[in-house]
């Protein structure tokens, strides 16, 4: 008879996590830059994901990390915008910390 590992919880007892929402999202045509806030032991870090969205043959939305020639300049502009927003957020957080001290 198989024994259940005591470290594992039955599926009904596993706490459900709500999906994490992006910190910010920027769109330009079929391109999307998503900025994520990650709380780490070293403080808040930000990461950015760049994707191209499209509909497949079944008319379902898909995402790709492959960019065409015409996507390159808009991708650069989206990433520049994401960078600016992250820098401003980091500066505002540092200012709030200084004021709180």
trRosetta pair geometry for C-beta under 8 A, 3 or more apart (Angstrom, degrees):
i j d omega theta_ij theta_ji phi_ij phi_ji
4 8 6.5 -114 175 66 93 111
5 8 4.7 73 77 3 99 106
9 13 4.2 -115 173 89 115 112
9 14 5.1 151 88 -69 119 72
10 13 5.0 79 60 12 78 104
10 14 7.5 -134 96 -22 39 85
11 14 5.7 -43 -148 12 37 116
17 20 8.0 -10 149 -42 115 80
20 36 7.4 50 132 -144 126 107
22 25 5.0 84 89 -55 151 96
22 34 4.7 -101 -115 -166 145 96
22 35 6.2 102 -179 65 102 52
22 36 5.8 -80 -129 -86 70 63
23 35 4.7 -67 65 108 106 94
23 36 6.0 136 -2 -141 98 15
23 37 4.1 103 -69 -28 124 99
23 46 6.7 -65 28 -127 159 103
23 89 7.7 19 168 -109 136 171
24 34 7.8 175 92 -154 50 44
24 35 4.5 15 54 46 87 119
24 82 7.3 174 88 -123 118 76
24 85 5.6 -66 46 146 167 156
25 32 6.5 -10 -172 -171 98 101
25 33 7.2 164 -156 85 49 52
25 34 5.1 -7 -110 -109 85 72
25 35 7.2 -149 -72 22 41 73
26 32 7.1 156 81 -156 50 52
26 33 4.6 -4 57 56 102 99
26 34 8.0 -160 26 -71 65 35
26 35 7.8 50 -5 -14 97 101
26 78 5.2 167 104 -148 123 90
26 81 5.4 137 -127 100 168 135
26 82 6.2 -131 14 -64 135 86
27 31 7.0 151 -156 87 52 57
27 32 5.3 -16 -102 -102 75 77
28 31 5.0 -11 66 64 85 105
28 74 4.5 -167 119 -172 135 115
28 77 6.6 87 -65 84 169 114
28 78 5.4 -133 8 -66 125 110
29 74 6.2 -21 28 -167 118 169
30 52 5.3 36 129 -163 103 82
30 53 5.5 -146 -169 58 75 68
30 54 6.2 29 -160 -71 132 76
30 71 7.5 -69 74 -105 103 110
31 50 7.0 -11 -168 -169 101 89
31 51 7.4 160 -152 87 56 41
31 52 5.6 -35 -95 -101 66 69
31 53 7.8 175 -92 12 16 78
31 67 7.8 31 -100 -116 115 110
31 71 6.0 137 -68 -153 123 99
31 74 5.4 156 25 120 147 117
31 75 5.7 -138 -145 -83 154 72
31 78 5.8 -138 127 -27 124 156
32 50 7.4 162 85 -152 49 46
32 51 5.3 -16 62 64 96 86
32 52 7.7 158 18 -98 77 22
32 53 6.0 41 -6 -20 121 111
32 78 7.8 172 -172 -158 11 153
33 48 5.9 -4 -174 -172 97 111
33 49 7.3 159 -156 79 49 46
33 50 5.3 -15 -103 -100 77 76
33 75 7.9 130 -65 -149 108 61
33 78 4.0 163 -21 157 130 113
33 79 6.1 -175 -111 -75 146 52
33 81 7.1 141 61 70 148 103
33 82 4.8 -113 146 -51 137 131
34 48 6.8 155 79 -155 46 58
34 49 4.7 -13 59 58 100 97
34 50 8.0 -172 21 -75 70 31
34 51 7.4 7 0 12 109 106
35 46 5.8 -7 -173 -171 99 113
35 47 7.5 160 -154 83 53 37
35 48 5.2 -23 -99 -99 67 83
35 82 5.2 171 -68 -149 113 103
35 85 6.6 -131 -26 91 168 128
35 86 6.4 -158 -146 -68 137 100
36 46 6.8 153 78 -157 50 59
36 47 5.0 -14 58 61 103 86
36 48 7.4 -175 16 -82 75 32
36 49 7.0 45 -15 -8 112 103
37 44 6.0 -23 -167 -162 97 109
37 45 7.8 142 -161 77 49 42
37 46 5.9 -29 -102 -101 56 76
38 44 7.1 138 74 -160 48 56
38 45 4.7 -28 69 69 102 90
38 46 7.0 170 18 -92 84 23
38 47 6.2 36 -13 -1 125 105
39 43 8.0 -84 -148 166 58 26
39 44 5.9 -32 -102 -100 59 69
40 43 6.5 -2 65 57 85 33
40 44 7.4 147 23 -105 77 17
40 45 5.4 22 1 0 125 114
42 45 7.3 44 79 -46 102 111
44 93 6.9 -109 46 -148 138 170
46 86 4.7 -161 82 -131 161 119
46 89 7.4 100 -59 75 146 137
46 90 7.8 -107 -4 -57 127 105
48 79 6.8 123 128 -128 152 77
48 82 4.8 86 -118 156 144 151
48 83 8.0 -60 -31 -61 158 63
48 86 7.6 -92 -52 -47 116 139
50 65 7.3 94 90 -137 75 76
50 67 8.0 -16 134 -58 119 127
50 75 6.0 69 -171 -151 141 102
50 78 6.8 125 -121 99 106 129
50 79 6.5 -30 -76 -72 133 100
51 63 4.4 -13 -178 -166 136 112
51 64 6.7 132 -165 62 80 35
51 65 6.2 -56 -112 -85 69 61
52 63 7.1 138 70 -159 43 59
52 64 4.9 -29 64 66 96 92
52 65 7.5 160 16 -97 85 13
52 66 7.0 -72 32 72 129 53
52 67 6.0 150 -40 -97 132 68
52 68 8.0 91 -112 4 168 83
52 71 6.1 -42 -90 -127 130 151
53 61 6.1 -8 -171 -166 107 100
53 62 7.1 157 -153 81 59 43
53 63 5.6 -32 -98 -99 68 69
53 64 7.8 168 -88 19 22 74
54 61 7.6 151 84 -148 27 57
54 62 5.8 -26 69 63 75 91
54 64 6.6 2 16 2 114 116
55 59 5.5 -3 180 -144 123 42
55 60 6.6 143 -152 65 72 26
55 61 5.9 -44 -95 -89 68 50
55 62 7.1 128 -123 14 19 85
56 59 7.3 -82 70 -13 60 13
56 60 5.3 -13 40 57 104 83
56 62 5.1 67 -40 -17 105 131
67 71 3.9 -134 -165 90 98 134
67 72 6.2 123 136 -71 130 63
67 75 5.8 -20 -126 -48 157 152
68 71 5.0 100 53 0 66 106
68 72 7.9 -107 100 -28 42 81
69 72 6.2 -38 -166 -6 36 115
70 73 7.9 -52 -171 28 39 94
70 74 7.9 21 147 8 64 113
71 74 6.0 -74 -159 54 47 104
71 75 5.4 51 149 -32 82 113
72 75 5.6 -57 -145 34 26 114
72 76 6.5 27 157 -19 62 104
73 76 5.6 -51 -150 33 34 113
73 77 6.6 32 153 -16 65 104
74 77 5.6 -55 -148 38 36 112
74 78 6.3 38 154 -20 68 104
75 78 5.7 -53 -147 36 31 111
75 79 6.3 28 155 -15 65 107
76 79 5.8 -57 -145 40 29 108
76 80 6.2 33 153 -22 64 106
77 80 5.5 -50 -145 34 32 114
77 81 6.5 35 153 -20 63 103
78 81 5.7 -54 -152 35 32 112
78 82 6.4 32 151 -18 65 105
79 82 5.5 -49 -145 36 35 113
79 83 6.3 41 152 -23 65 104
80 83 5.6 -52 -148 34 31 115
80 84 6.5 33 153 -20 64 104
81 84 5.8 -54 -149 34 31 112
81 85 6.4 29 155 -17 65 106
82 85 5.9 -57 -149 38 31 110
82 86 6.3 29 154 -18 66 108
83 86 5.9 -57 -148 37 29 110
83 87 6.3 29 155 -19 65 107
84 87 5.8 -55 -147 36 29 111
84 88 6.4 27 156 -17 64 107
85 88 5.9 -56 -148 38 30 110
85 89 6.3 30 154 -20 64 108
86 89 5.7 -56 -147 37 30 112
86 90 6.3 29 155 -18 65 107
87 90 5.9 -57 -149 37 29 110
87 91 6.4 28 154 -18 64 107
88 91 5.7 -57 -148 37 32 111
88 92 6.2 31 155 -19 67 107
89 92 5.7 -54 -146 37 30 111
89 93 6.3 30 155 -18 64 106
90 93 5.8 -53 -147 36 30 111
90 94 6.4 31 154 -19 64 106
91 94 5.8 -55 -148 37 31 111
91 95 6.3 32 153 -20 65 107
92 95 5.6 -54 -147 36 31 113
92 96 6.4 32 154 -19 65 104
93 96 5.7 -52 -147 35 32 111
93 97 6.4 33 152 -19 64 105
94 97 5.7 -54 -150 36 32 113
94 98 6.4 33 152 -19 65 104
95 98 5.7 -52 -148 36 32 111
95 99 6.3 29 155 -16 65 108
96 99 5.8 -57 -146 40 31 109
96 100 6.2 31 155 -21 65 109
97 100 5.7 -56 -143 36 29 111
97 101 6.5 32 156 -27 63 106
98 101 5.9 -56 -152 27 30 112
